[in-house]
């Protein structure tokens, strides 16, 4: 049986780890707040009291943490993943972090005989629960093949996109598209409401045409109800748009719409709405339109 050490059992990590346990993997989970590991234990996994304990006997380590400093700390700490995992283990970081940090960690892991992949995901909490995530993987082809049995359980579309860090670059592009689309769907909803149109009917027909997209399919109903329970928190999207704008600048690429949306997301976070789902951008559109 393959043992998986799973670090970070939040909105995404817990259902991913539970799906691995349900698929027959021996999953040992650790989260900074202990209750989460106990929840994994209730769902077929085992709870560990430290990173070292979770990864010591693992053939595969998966991390699903908020941001670059968290991943760097968990990997590089004295009693962290790199110091505690056995040589040859696969280390799959599914968090969304900076591509340069993924490259740095892949090189540092290789020095310790570990096979490190960046494998950020898209598909949201529901995709994690259903095991249908899209996973963009950076690393060597051989390591990606070795990781497939694990990735196949948590995802449906798994694509090797290039060497270390490439997965994060693709994920940054993903976040640009998602944020921009949410903003446009929010603007369309406020616009339709201002005209007194039946918005449910409008969303239904829009979803069937060229304007159709996953945000209309999965988020519009919550937006119409003003239900902004996360899901994906605006503060995490703020982090991702920081990654995207920095990476665009580094490449000398101009992203005018992306930058505008990044500023709107930054405004939501600055005024204390960072804990809302990213579809909460609609609130700002309403307020800017004097309709709140
Ligand atoms: P989350 O905040 O719900 O989960 C992160 C978990 O990591 C928390 O439970 C936290 O306690 C734990 N943690 C933080 N530091 C830790 C440490 N040092 N040791 C152990 N545990 C620690 O976040 P999430 O929504 O699950 O997102 C995780 C990552 O996945 C982020 O990078 C995010 O951008 C990305 N992501 C999220 C979604 C989504 O829809 N929520 C979708 C795709 C990608």
Boltz pocket constraint, residues with backbone or C-beta under 6 A from the ligand:
constraints:
  - pocket:
      binder: B
      contacts: [[A, 7], [A, 8], [A, 9], [A, 10], [A, 11], [A, 12], [A, 13], [A, 30], [A, 31], [A, 32], [A, 33], [A, 36], [A, 64], [A, 65], [A, 66], [A, 67], [A, 70], [A, 73], [A, 74], [A, 94], [A, 95], [A, 96], [A, 97], [A, 121], [A, 122], [A, 123], [A, 124], [A, 125], [A, 231], [A, 232], [A, 233], [A, 236]]
      max_distance: 6.0
